[in-house]
Amino acid sequence: MGYNPLDQGQTVLVRDIMSTDVPTVSPSTPVDEVLHIMVESKSSLLPVVGPDREVLGVITEHDLMFKARPLLIPPHSVLDRIRRSHDAWDRFQAELRKALGSTAGELMTSPAITVEETARVTQLADIMVERNLKQVPVVSNGRLVGVVTRAHVLRALLEHRL
């Protein structure tokens, strides 16, 4: 086991470091509005929420990049090879859906990876590293209550060092 300042002394919880001012969209939000909200809020992640703030999915900058690049449909022979590989076929369908989608619900990645507000920051860091996540929606009783970023984790690492 390595040294981790967050494991020393007090337990730091996700709710202690998260931001609670989180822009959100609904599944029916048009792509142009999603882009506007993301750019204006300077956020690289938008939770897609239902009427009770349950997290249905997330839209990231990566998801929106499929709208900016040319849509290339492979020749029939290549499609046949892709279809034989379930992983490649699923990935192709997801990319096509994102490229052609016109609403948040069509663009979102679902299910979203979330973290409970009562989780320890060390647990969150494990999830973020393992899944290569920059931001994670924070939930309480299944409802969105905030978002936590890599910067939040690094700030906690600095502030709670003994």
Beta strands, then each sheet from edge to edge (+ up, - down):
strand 1: 45-49
strand 2: 55-60
strand 3: 115-116
strand 4: 135-140
strand 5: 143-149
sheet 1: 1+ 2-
sheet 2: 3+ 4+ 5-
end
